[in-house]
Protein backbone atom coordinates (compact mmCIF):
# COMPACT_ATOMS: atom_id res chain seq x y z
CA UNK A 1 0.00 0.00 0.00
CA UNK A 2 1.42 3.38 -0.98
CA UNK A 3 1.89 6.19 1.58
CA UNK A 4 -0.57 8.24 -0.48
CA UNK A 5 -3.26 5.63 0.06
CA UNK A 6 -2.49 5.49 3.80
CA UNK A 7 -2.97 9.24 4.01
CA UNK A 8 -6.21 9.08 2.08
CA UNK A 9 -7.68 6.38 4.26
CA UNK A 10 -8.21 8.78 7.17
CA UNK A 11 -10.49 10.99 5.09
CA UNK A 12 -14.14 11.16 6.04
CA UNK A 13 -16.32 11.10 2.94
CA UNK A 14 -20.12 11.16 2.91
CA UNK A 15 -22.15 9.78 0.01
CA UNK A 16 -25.68 11.19 -0.16
CA UNK A 17 -28.71 8.99 -0.71
CA UNK A 18 -31.98 10.23 -2.20
CA UNK A 19 -34.98 8.13 -3.18
CA UNK A 20 -33.88 7.02 -6.65
CA UNK A 21 -30.10 7.29 -6.16
CA UNK A 22 -28.53 4.24 -7.80
CA UNK A 23 -24.80 4.95 -7.95
CA UNK A 24 -24.32 5.46 -4.21
CA UNK A 25 -23.05 1.90 -3.64
CA UNK A 26 -20.71 2.19 -6.65
CA UNK A 27 -19.13 5.30 -5.14
CA UNK A 28 -18.74 3.65 -1.73
CA UNK A 29 -17.19 0.59 -3.38
CA UNK A 30 -14.76 2.62 -5.51
CA UNK A 31 -13.56 4.60 -2.48
CA UNK A 32 -13.11 1.43 -0.40
CA UNK A 33 -11.51 -0.69 -3.08
CA UNK A 34 -9.09 1.84 -4.54
CA UNK A 35 -8.52 4.46 -1.85
CA UNK A 36 -9.17 2.55 1.41
CA UNK A 37 -11.77 5.14 2.38
CA UNK A 38 -14.80 3.93 4.33
CA UNK A 39 -17.49 6.34 3.18
CA UNK A 40 -20.57 7.15 5.25
CA UNK A 41 -24.00 7.09 3.62
CA UNK A 42 -26.03 10.22 4.40
CA UNK A 43 -29.83 10.20 4.03
CA UNK A 44 -31.50 13.07 2.18
CA UNK A 45 -33.75 13.97 5.09
CA UNK A 46 -30.85 14.56 7.47
CA UNK A 47 -30.65 18.24 8.28
CA UNK A 48 -27.01 18.13 9.29
CA UNK A 49 -24.06 16.38 7.70
CA UNK A 50 -21.85 14.32 10.03
CA UNK A 51 -18.27 15.56 10.44
CA UNK A 52 -16.88 15.11 6.92
CA UNK A 53 -13.96 16.14 4.74
CA UNK A 54 -15.86 15.66 1.47
CA UNK A 55 -19.32 14.94 0.10
CA UNK A 56 -20.23 12.93 -2.99
CA UNK A 57 -23.63 13.46 -4.60
CA UNK A 58 -24.07 10.27 -6.62
CA UNK A 59 -25.91 9.51 -9.83
CA UNK A 60 -29.35 8.03 -10.25
CA UNK A 61 -32.87 9.30 -10.74
CA UNK A 62 -33.57 11.19 -7.52
CA UNK A 63 -37.30 11.70 -6.98
CA UNK A 64 -37.94 10.05 -10.35
CA UNK A 65 -36.35 12.96 -12.23
CA UNK A 66 -39.70 14.74 -11.85
CA UNK A 67 -39.93 18.50 -12.50
CA UNK A 68 -36.35 18.66 -13.82
CA UNK A 69 -33.56 16.21 -13.06
CA UNK A 70 -32.17 17.12 -9.66
CA UNK A 71 -34.69 19.90 -9.03
CA UNK A 72 -36.60 18.17 -6.23
CA UNK A 73 -33.49 16.73 -4.59
CA UNK A 74 -31.97 20.23 -4.59
CA UNK A 75 -34.60 21.17 -1.99
CA UNK A 76 -33.99 18.13 0.26
CA UNK A 77 -33.04 19.05 3.85
CA UNK A 78 -29.50 17.67 3.53
CA UNK A 79 -28.73 19.97 0.60
CA UNK A 80 -29.03 23.07 2.80
CA UNK A 81 -26.11 21.76 4.83
CA UNK A 82 -24.20 20.66 1.70
CA UNK A 83 -24.54 24.26 0.50
CA UNK A 84 -23.17 25.58 3.80
CA UNK A 85 -20.40 22.95 3.65
CA UNK A 86 -19.36 24.06 0.15
CA UNK A 87 -19.53 27.75 1.07
CA UNK A 88 -17.03 27.03 3.85
CA UNK A 89 -14.67 25.45 1.30
CA UNK A 90 -15.74 21.83 1.69
CA UNK A 91 -15.01 19.47 -1.20
CA UNK A 92 -18.06 18.21 -3.10
CA UNK A 93 -18.23 15.89 -6.11
CA UNK A 94 -21.49 15.57 -8.03
CA UNK A 95 -21.72 12.83 -10.62
CA UNK A 96 -24.47 12.74 -13.28
CA UNK A 97 -27.68 13.24 -11.29
CA UNK A 98 -25.40 14.58 -8.55
CA UNK A 99 -24.18 17.27 -10.99
CA UNK A 100 -27.80 18.08 -11.85
CA UNK A 101 -28.56 18.42 -8.13
CA UNK A 102 -25.57 20.75 -7.63
CA UNK A 103 -26.67 23.13 -10.42
CA UNK A 104 -30.32 23.05 -9.33
CA UNK A 105 -29.25 23.94 -5.79
CA UNK A 106 -27.06 26.76 -7.21
CA UNK A 107 -23.89 25.31 -5.72
CA UNK A 108 -22.57 25.26 -9.30
CA UNK A 109 -23.69 27.57 -12.14
CA UNK A 110 -25.65 26.59 -15.25
CA UNK A 111 -28.37 24.05 -15.88
CA UNK A 112 -28.58 20.58 -17.47
CA UNK A 113 -31.27 20.36 -20.14
CA UNK A 114 -32.66 17.46 -22.17
CA UNK A 115 -30.09 16.09 -24.59
CA UNK A 116 -30.26 17.65 -28.04
CA UNK A 117 -31.28 14.25 -29.44
CA UNK A 118 -34.15 14.03 -26.89
CA UNK A 119 -32.96 10.50 -26.13
CA UNK A 120 -31.30 8.83 -23.16
CA UNK A 121 -27.64 8.31 -24.10
CA UNK A 122 -25.64 5.46 -22.60
CA UNK A 123 -22.19 5.07 -24.11
CA UNK A 124 -18.46 5.47 -23.59
CA UNK A 125 -17.06 8.93 -24.25
CA UNK A 126 -13.69 10.68 -24.16
CA UNK A 127 -13.00 13.71 -22.01
CA UNK A 128 -10.23 16.25 -22.11
CA UNK A 129 -9.09 17.65 -18.79
CA UNK A 130 -7.43 21.01 -18.13
CA UNK A 131 -3.95 19.54 -18.64
CA UNK A 132 -4.88 18.12 -22.04
CA UNK A 133 -5.11 14.50 -20.85
CA UNK A 134 -7.82 12.44 -22.53
CA UNK A 135 -9.86 10.16 -20.26
CA UNK A 136 -12.35 7.48 -21.25
CA UNK A 137 -15.48 6.69 -19.24
CA UNK A 138 -19.21 6.14 -19.65
CA UNK A 139 -22.13 8.56 -19.70
CA UNK A 140 -25.73 7.55 -19.04
CA UNK A 141 -28.21 10.41 -19.04
CA UNK A 142 -31.25 11.96 -20.66
CA UNK A 143 -30.66 15.48 -19.33
CA UNK A 144 -26.99 16.25 -19.76
CA UNK A 145 -26.93 19.21 -22.12
CA UNK A 146 -25.03 21.78 -20.11
CA UNK A 147 -26.33 25.28 -20.76
CA UNK A 148 -25.18 28.63 -19.50
CA UNK A 149 -25.58 32.04 -21.17
CA UNK A 150 -22.70 33.62 -23.08
CA UNK A 151 -21.72 36.03 -20.32
CA UNK A 152 -21.53 33.33 -17.67
CA UNK A 153 -19.76 30.97 -20.10
CA UNK A 154 -17.07 33.61 -20.55
CA UNK A 155 -16.75 33.86 -16.75
CA UNK A 156 -16.44 30.04 -16.49
CA UNK A 157 -13.68 30.11 -19.08
CA UNK A 158 -11.85 33.07 -17.55
CA UNK A 159 -11.95 31.55 -14.06
CA UNK A 160 -10.66 28.17 -15.30
CA UNK A 161 -13.85 26.47 -14.14
CA UNK A 162 -14.31 24.19 -17.17
CA UNK A 163 -13.01 20.89 -15.78
CA UNK A 164 -13.78 18.45 -18.58
CA UNK A 165 -14.86 18.75 -22.21
CA UNK A 166 -16.15 15.98 -24.46
CA UNK A 167 -13.47 15.27 -27.04
CA UNK A 168 -12.25 12.72 -29.54
CA UNK A 169 -9.75 10.08 -28.45
CA UNK A 170 -7.09 12.33 -29.99
CA UNK A 171 -8.25 15.21 -27.77
CA UNK A 172 -10.08 17.29 -30.36
CA UNK A 173 -12.95 19.20 -28.77
CA UNK A 174 -15.37 19.27 -31.70
CA UNK A 175 -19.05 18.91 -32.53
CA UNK A 176 -18.68 15.26 -33.51
CA UNK A 177 -17.50 14.35 -30.01
CA UNK A 178 -20.27 16.28 -28.24
CA UNK A 179 -22.85 13.62 -27.29
CA UNK A 180 -25.63 15.84 -25.96
CA UNK A 181 -25.29 19.39 -27.30
CA UNK A 182 -23.61 20.91 -24.24
CA UNK A 183 -22.26 24.43 -24.76
CA UNK A 184 -18.51 24.32 -25.45
CA UNK A 185 -18.64 20.51 -25.11
CA UNK A 186 -18.75 20.95 -21.33
CA UNK A 187 -18.86 17.63 -19.47
CA UNK A 188 -17.87 18.92 -16.04
CA UNK A 189 -17.18 22.15 -14.19
CA UNK A 190 -15.47 23.30 -11.01
CA UNK A 191 -16.60 25.92 -8.56
CA UNK A 192 -14.49 29.08 -8.45
CA UNK A 193 -12.34 27.68 -5.62
CA UNK A 194 -12.05 24.30 -7.45
CA UNK A 195 -13.36 22.49 -4.38
CA UNK A 196 -16.66 21.52 -6.01
CA UNK A 197 -16.69 19.40 -9.16
CA UNK A 198 -19.80 18.43 -11.07
CA UNK A 199 -19.65 16.13 -14.10
CA UNK A 200 -22.03 14.09 -16.23
CA UNK A 201 -19.66 11.16 -16.99
CA UNK A 202 -19.33 8.42 -14.37
CA UNK A 203 -15.80 8.04 -12.96
CA UNK A 204 -17.00 5.47 -10.41
CA UNK A 205 -18.07 3.21 -13.30
CA UNK A 206 -14.57 3.28 -14.80
CA UNK A 207 -12.44 2.05 -11.92
CA UNK A 208 -11.77 -1.56 -12.91
CA UNK A 209 -11.07 -3.21 -16.26
CA UNK A 210 -13.77 -5.73 -15.41
CA UNK A 211 -16.29 -2.88 -15.75
CA UNK A 212 -15.59 -2.38 -19.44
CA UNK A 213 -11.97 -1.59 -20.05
CA UNK A 214 -11.18 1.86 -18.70
CA UNK A 215 -9.79 2.71 -15.28
CA UNK A 216 -9.64 6.42 -16.03
CA UNK A 217 -12.30 7.12 -13.44
CA UNK A 218 -9.57 6.56 -10.86
CA UNK A 219 -7.73 9.61 -12.22
CA UNK A 220 -10.79 11.78 -11.60
CA UNK A 221 -11.40 10.34 -8.14
CA UNK A 222 -7.71 10.64 -7.20
CA UNK A 223 -7.63 14.30 -8.33
CA UNK A 224 -10.76 14.97 -6.30
CA UNK A 225 -9.34 13.29 -3.20
CA UNK A 226 -6.06 15.19 -3.55
CA UNK A 227 -7.95 18.50 -3.61
CA UNK A 228 -9.79 17.79 -0.33
CA UNK B 1 -58.05 28.60 -5.73
CA UNK B 2 -56.38 27.21 -8.79
CA UNK B 3 -53.43 28.67 -10.66
CA UNK B 4 -51.88 27.72 -13.97
CA UNK B 5 -48.12 28.03 -14.30
CA UNK B 6 -46.64 27.74 -17.78
CA UNK B 7 -42.90 27.06 -17.94
CA UNK B 8 -40.86 27.12 -21.12
CA UNK B 9 -37.30 27.61 -22.29
CA UNK B 10 -36.08 31.15 -22.85
CA UNK B 11 -36.25 32.15 -26.51
CA UNK B 12 -32.45 32.11 -26.82
CA UNK B 13 -32.21 28.50 -25.57
CA UNK B 14 -32.59 25.82 -28.23
CA UNK B 15 -35.81 23.82 -27.81
CA UNK B 16 -35.05 20.59 -29.73
CA UNK B 17 -38.53 19.14 -29.12
CA UNK B 18 -40.25 22.21 -30.55
CA UNK B 19 -37.84 22.28 -33.47
CA UNK B 20 -38.44 18.60 -34.25
CA UNK B 21 -42.22 19.13 -34.25
CA UNK B 22 -41.85 22.16 -36.51
CA UNK B 23 -39.69 20.16 -38.93
CA UNK B 24 -42.25 17.35 -39.12
CA UNK B 25 -45.07 19.83 -39.74
CA UNK B 26 -43.02 21.29 -42.56
CA UNK B 27 -42.37 17.83 -44.02
CA UNK B 28 -46.10 17.11 -43.81
CA UNK B 29 -46.77 20.16 -45.93
CA UNK B 30 -48.45 22.27 -43.25
CA UNK B 31 -47.94 25.79 -44.52
CA UNK B 32 -47.18 28.85 -42.46
CA UNK B 33 -45.83 27.29 -39.26
CA UNK B 34 -42.98 29.59 -38.31
CA UNK B 35 -42.32 28.27 -34.81
CA UNK B 36 -43.25 25.62 -32.24
CA UNK B 37 -42.36 26.02 -28.57
CA UNK B 38 -42.94 23.30 -26.00
CA UNK B 39 -44.13 24.41 -22.56
CA UNK B 40 -45.01 22.54 -19.41
CA UNK B 41 -48.29 23.37 -17.70
CA UNK B 42 -48.68 23.01 -13.95
CA UNK B 43 -52.01 23.38 -12.15
CA UNK B 44 -51.49 24.38 -8.54
CA UNK B 45 -54.39 24.47 -6.08
CA UNK B 46 -54.04 26.57 -2.94
CA UNK B 47 -56.48 26.18 -0.06
CA UNK B 48 -57.84 28.64 2.49
CA UNK B 49 -54.92 28.10 4.86
CA UNK B 50 -52.67 29.90 2.37
CA UNK B 51 -52.53 33.47 3.65
CA UNK B 52 -51.05 35.13 0.59
CA UNK B 53 -51.89 33.09 -2.53
CA UNK B 54 -50.42 35.53 -5.06
CA UNK B 55 -47.06 35.68 -3.30
CA UNK B 56 -47.09 31.93 -2.68
CA UNK B 57 -47.70 31.01 -6.31
CA UNK B 58 -44.96 33.40 -7.45
CA UNK B 59 -42.58 31.79 -4.97
CA UNK B 60 -43.53 28.27 -6.09
CA UNK B 61 -43.13 29.20 -9.75
CA UNK B 62 -39.83 31.05 -9.43
CA UNK B 63 -38.07 28.82 -6.90
CA UNK B 64 -39.35 25.36 -7.84
CA UNK B 65 -41.25 25.06 -11.12
CA UNK B 66 -38.93 27.19 -13.27
CA UNK B 67 -35.17 27.49 -13.31
CA UNK B 68 -34.29 31.06 -14.29
CA UNK B 69 -30.98 29.98 -15.84
CA UNK B 70 -32.81 28.70 -18.93
CA UNK B 71 -36.55 29.02 -18.35
CA UNK B 72 -39.29 31.64 -18.08
CA UNK B 73 -42.75 31.25 -16.55
CA UNK B 74 -46.21 32.81 -16.60
CA UNK B 75 -48.77 32.58 -13.81
CA UNK B 76 -52.53 32.79 -14.40
CA UNK B 77 -55.32 32.46 -11.85
CA UNK B 78 -57.92 30.02 -13.20
CA UNK B 79 -60.47 29.76 -10.38
CA UNK B 80 -61.03 32.14 -7.49
Interface residues (C-beta under 8 A of the other chain):
Chain A: X67 X68 X71 X75 X103 X104 X109 X110 X111 X113 X114 X116 X117 X118 X147 X148 X149 X181
Chain B: X9 X12 X13 X14 X16 X17 X20 X64 X65 X67 X69 X70
